[in-house]
Amino acid sequence: MKHAKIINPTGLTNGEMGPLKSANYSNNDENEMSAKDVALLTRYLIRSYPAILQVSAQPRANFLISKGNVKSLANLNKMLPGGKYTVPGVTINGLKTGTSDKAGTCFVSTGQYRHHQIITVVLHANGNNADNRFVQTQRLYQMLKNDYRLQQIKLPEDVANPKIDNGAVKTLATNPQRLGIWSDRKLRSYTVSQDFNDRLTDRSQNLRAPIKKGQKIGHLRLTSAQLKTVSNEPLTYPLYSNQTVERGSFFARLFQ
């Protein structure tokens, strides 16, 4: 997010903040972000605070205003399960509606499709239909379902089973063994590389025993000129050990 303009965390104009407004901005100044910026912020939010989706997925919530005074509010997201604009095969679990004079009606959705978390952003969805932001979001999910396919990429042997030093065995079985990507065309040219945790490697950047099964050992990076990501960076996947490798005996390490 290199070009976002953040005035305050509420989304109100600076003047609407009243006594909390900033003296560095005019009353009409407000937050400005592109759809790409919003998607990046959303990705950071749900990765860093995944519990927020448990809140945003609720169709209704009760708020305690004062003792004996509880206010019940309905979720404005009409794409939640059971809502008017649900998409078959997609489970919407968030995230945020918004409206302002400059931005129009907006909606950032998060949803599960084929066990993958999807983020969509619709800004300035104007028109005669007050729910146009949900209609346009529906179209984005239909585009995903109709035009994009989940491609499975098998990892090269040296990436799937990297060398491990000082272990009872010479290589380590890892997970995943395949990478899944969404694309509207078959990925034909790509590079898969590993980035191990420094504390688990030696000076040669090889993994070093002992390592436990299920332990996170680093990341995989998928790079291709055919791929476009919202951050313009390679796709990254967490990398785990699929077996326990104890430190080898003196003679086992001697003849490695």
Backbone torsions as a table, in degrees:
resi	resn	phi	psi	omega
1	MET	NA	83.7	-175.2
2	LYS	-97.8	-13.6	-174.5
3	HIS	-123.6	9.6	-179.8
4	ALA	-74.8	146.8	177.6
5	LYS	-117.8	109.1	-176.1
6	ILE	-107.6	115.9	179.6
7	ILE	-93.1	-42.9	179.4
8	ASN	-157.8	168.5	-177.1
9	PRO	-85.1	1.7	-174.1
10	THR	-95.7	-27.1	-173.7
11	GLY	92.4	-5.8	176.5
12	LEU	-76.7	161.8	172.7
13	THR	-68.8	161.8	-179.0
14	ASN	-60.2	-39.5	-179.9
15	GLY	-65.2	-33.2	-179.5
16	GLU	-71.6	-10.7	178.3
17	MET	-78.0	-8.6	177.0
18	GLY	61.0	-129.6	-177.8
19	PRO	-66.6	-12.5	-180.0
20	LEU	-94.5	4.2	-177.5
21	LYS	-68.1	157.7	180.0
22	SER	-89.1	137.4	178.4
23	ALA	-75.6	-9.2	-177.1
24	ASN	-87.2	-5.5	-176.7
25	TYR	-131.2	158.1	176.4
26	SER	-77.0	168.0	-178.9
27	ASN	-63.6	-28.7	-176.7
28	ASN	-86.9	-9.9	-179.7
29	ASP	-66.0	142.1	176.5
30	GLU	-150.0	172.9	-178.6
31	ASN	-61.2	142.5	176.4
32	GLU	-133.9	124.0	-179.4
33	MET	-145.7	145.1	173.7
34	SER	-81.0	168.3	176.6
35	ALA	-60.6	-36.1	178.1
36	LYS	-64.2	-43.6	178.0
37	ASP	-60.6	-43.3	179.7
38	VAL	-61.9	-41.4	179.1
39	ALA	-64.1	-41.9	178.3
40	LEU	-63.1	-43.5	179.1
41	LEU	-64.7	-40.9	179.2
42	THR	-63.4	-43.8	178.9
43	ARG	-60.4	-43.6	178.0
44	TYR	-62.2	-42.4	-176.9
45	LEU	-61.6	-49.2	-174.7
46	ILE	-78.4	-21.6	173.7
47	ARG	-76.1	-39.4	-176.9
48	SER	-82.4	-32.5	-177.5
49	TYR	-133.0	66.9	-175.5
50	PRO	-60.7	-22.6	-179.5
51	ALA	-65.1	-16.7	180.0
52	ILE	-63.0	-27.1	179.8
53	LEU	-71.0	-24.3	175.1
54	GLN	-68.6	-29.2	178.1
55	VAL	-79.5	-49.1	-175.4
56	SER	-69.6	-16.0	179.7
57	ALA	-83.9	-7.6	-178.8
58	GLN	-77.4	128.3	178.8
59	PRO	-70.5	-22.4	-179.1
60	ARG	-154.9	147.8	178.8
61	ALA	-141.6	149.6	178.4
62	ASN	-103.5	137.0	-178.9
63	PHE	-121.9	128.6	178.3
64	LEU	-83.1	108.5	180.0
65	ILE	-80.9	-45.2	177.1
66	SER	-160.2	174.6	-178.7
67	LYS	-58.3	121.3	-179.3
68	GLY	81.8	-0.7	-179.1
69	ASN	-119.7	99.5	-179.3
70	VAL	-114.3	129.6	179.7
71	LYS	-110.0	129.3	179.0
72	SER	-102.7	126.1	-178.5
73	LEU	-123.1	138.5	177.8
74	ALA	-86.4	145.9	176.0
75	ASN	-69.1	133.4	179.9
76	LEU	-78.2	-6.7	-179.4
77	ASN	-78.0	107.5	-177.7
78	LYS	-88.9	13.1	178.0
79	MET	-108.7	2.4	176.0
80	LEU	-65.3	156.9	178.6
81	PRO	-49.0	128.7	-177.4
82	GLY	90.9	-7.0	-179.7
83	GLY	-81.3	175.1	-174.7
84	LYS	-69.2	-28.6	-171.7
85	TYR	-117.9	34.4	177.2
86	THR	-64.5	155.2	179.2
87	VAL	-116.8	121.7	179.8
88	PRO	-54.9	131.2	178.8
89	GLY	87.8	-8.6	-179.6
90	VAL	-118.5	131.2	176.3
91	THR	-107.7	106.4	179.6
92	ILE	-78.2	131.0	178.9
93	ASN	-126.0	10.4	178.1
94	GLY	176.7	-178.7	16.6
95	LEU	-142.1	-50.5	-170.6
96	LYS	-152.1	129.2	168.5
97	THR	-96.6	161.0	177.8
98	GLY	-164.4	150.3	179.8
99	THR	-146.0	133.5	172.8
100	SER	-150.6	165.0	-178.8
101	ASP	-60.4	-42.3	-176.8
102	LYS	-79.4	-40.0	-174.7
103	ALA	-89.0	-15.4	-176.6
104	GLY	71.6	-157.4	177.5
105	THR	-85.9	132.3	-174.4
106	CYS	-131.1	159.0	176.9
107	PHE	-156.6	127.2	172.3
108	VAL	-109.0	119.5	-179.3
109	SER	-109.1	149.0	168.3
110	THR	-126.1	136.3	-177.7
111	GLY	-152.9	155.6	177.0
112	GLN	-98.9	123.9	176.8
113	TYR	-134.5	116.8	-178.9
114	ARG	52.9	45.9	175.9
115	HIS	67.8	19.9	176.3
116	HIS	-120.7	141.4	177.4
117	GLN	-83.0	124.8	-178.3
118	ILE	-113.2	142.1	175.6
119	ILE	-122.2	131.1	173.0
120	THR	-126.0	152.0	179.6
121	VAL	-133.4	125.3	175.3
122	VAL	-124.5	122.1	177.8
123	LEU	-118.9	146.8	174.6
124	HIS	55.8	48.3	178.9
125	ALA	-85.0	71.5	-177.1
126	ASN	-83.0	177.5	-178.5
127	GLY	135.3	177.9	-178.3
128	ASN	-72.3	-24.4	-179.9
129	ASN	-85.7	118.1	-179.0
130	ALA	-64.7	-20.8	-179.9
131	ASP	-98.9	21.4	-175.4
132	ASN	-59.6	-29.8	179.0
133	ARG	-63.4	-33.0	177.6
134	PHE	-77.6	-37.0	177.8
135	VAL	-61.5	-45.1	-180.0
136	GLN	-67.2	-35.7	177.0
137	THR	-65.9	-39.5	174.6
138	GLN	-54.7	-44.5	-178.4
139	ARG	-63.6	-36.5	177.7
140	LEU	-63.9	-43.0	178.6
141	TYR	-67.9	-36.7	176.5
142	GLN	-64.8	-37.8	176.2
143	MET	-61.5	-43.2	177.6
144	LEU	-60.2	-45.8	-176.9
145	LYS	-68.8	-35.9	-174.3
146	ASN	-86.9	-36.5	-169.3
147	ASP	-107.2	-16.7	-175.6
148	TYR	-112.9	146.2	179.3
149	ARG	-127.1	149.0	177.0
150	LEU	-86.5	114.0	-178.4
151	GLN	-102.1	133.2	178.9
152	GLN	-101.6	125.1	-178.9
153	ILE	-109.1	119.6	178.4
154	LYS	-77.8	133.4	-176.9
155	LEU	-77.3	145.0	173.8
156	PRO	-59.6	155.2	-175.6
157	GLU	-57.6	-42.9	-176.5
158	ASP	-72.2	-17.5	176.2
159	VAL	-89.4	-41.3	-179.4
160	ALA	-70.5	-30.8	-178.8
161	ASN	-133.4	74.0	-175.3
162	PRO	-68.7	160.0	178.3
163	LYS	-69.0	142.1	176.1
164	ILE	-130.2	130.2	-178.0
165	ASP	-92.2	152.7	175.2
166	ASN	62.3	19.8	-178.7
167	GLY	-102.2	169.3	176.3
168	ALA	-70.9	-17.8	174.0
169	VAL	-127.9	167.9	-173.5
170	LYS	-93.1	-21.1	180.0
171	THR	-131.5	160.8	-177.6
172	LEU	-120.0	125.2	174.3
173	ALA	-74.6	131.3	-176.6
174	THR	-120.7	169.6	178.7
175	ASN	-137.3	128.6	10.9
176	PRO	-83.8	161.0	173.3
177	GLN	-96.8	-14.5	176.4
178	ARG	-134.7	153.1	177.2
179	LEU	-115.0	136.9	178.0
180	GLY	-104.5	132.5	177.3
181	ILE	-133.8	148.2	174.5
182	TRP	-96.0	128.5	179.7
183	SER	-155.2	152.0	176.6
184	ASP	-90.8	5.4	176.6
185	ARG	-149.8	156.6	-178.8
186	LYS	-69.0	130.5	179.1
187	LEU	-80.7	115.3	-174.0
188	ARG	-106.2	-27.8	-178.0
189	SER	-128.0	121.6	-176.9
190	TYR	-160.1	165.6	176.9
191	THR	-131.8	133.4	176.0
192	VAL	-114.5	126.3	179.7
193	SER	-130.0	162.0	-179.2
194	GLN	-110.3	150.1	174.2
195	ASP	-135.2	95.5	-176.3
196	PHE	-81.2	153.2	173.2
197	ASN	-63.1	131.0	-175.3
198	ASP	-57.4	-36.2	-176.2
199	ARG	-71.1	-9.3	-179.5
200	LEU	-104.8	4.3	-175.3
201	THR	-119.4	162.5	174.7
202	ASP	-99.2	-169.2	-177.0
203	ARG	-65.5	-23.3	178.2
204	SER	-86.7	4.7	-178.5
205	GLN	66.1	20.8	172.3
206	ASN	-89.9	150.0	175.1
207	LEU	-63.3	152.1	-175.7
208	ARG	-131.5	128.1	178.6
209	ALA	-69.9	153.7	7.0
210	PRO	-88.6	152.3	176.0
211	ILE	-138.9	138.5	-177.3
212	LYS	-97.5	152.0	176.2
213	LYS	-64.3	134.1	-179.5
214	GLY	87.3	-5.2	-179.6
215	GLN	-73.6	135.1	176.4
216	LYS	-74.5	124.5	-174.7
217	ILE	-114.5	-3.0	178.0
218	GLY	153.8	-147.2	-178.5
219	HIS	-136.6	156.1	168.2
220	LEU	-106.2	143.8	178.2
221	ARG	-122.9	127.6	178.1
222	LEU	-109.4	119.4	-177.4
223	THR	-120.6	134.7	177.1
224	SER	-159.8	141.9	176.0
225	ALA	-67.1	-18.2	179.8
226	GLN	-81.8	-14.7	-175.4
227	LEU	-96.6	137.1	173.4
228	LYS	-123.1	124.5	179.4
229	THR	-115.3	157.7	-176.8
230	VAL	-64.4	-26.3	-179.7
231	SER	-98.1	-0.9	-176.5
232	ASN	59.6	26.1	178.2
233	GLU	-117.0	162.0	177.5
234	PRO	-59.9	153.8	172.9
235	LEU	-69.8	137.8	179.5
236	THR	-121.1	145.1	-179.4
237	TYR	-134.2	136.0	176.3
238	PRO	-65.1	143.9	-176.1
239	LEU	-119.3	129.1	-177.1
240	TYR	-124.7	154.8	172.9
241	SER	-77.4	139.3	179.7
242	ASN	-106.0	9.1	178.1
243	GLN	-157.3	159.8	173.9
244	THR	-93.2	128.4	177.2
245	VAL	-122.7	112.0	177.3
246	GLU	-80.8	162.6	175.6
247	ARG	-65.2	130.8	-177.3
248	GLY	-72.3	162.3	176.2
249	SER	-68.0	168.5	-179.8
250	PHE	-56.1	-44.5	-177.0
251	PHE	-72.5	-34.7	178.1
252	ALA	-64.4	-40.3	179.8
253	ARG	-74.0	-30.1	-179.4
254	LEU	-64.7	-36.1	-175.5
255	PHE	-101.8	14.1	176.3
256	GLN	-70.8	NA	NA
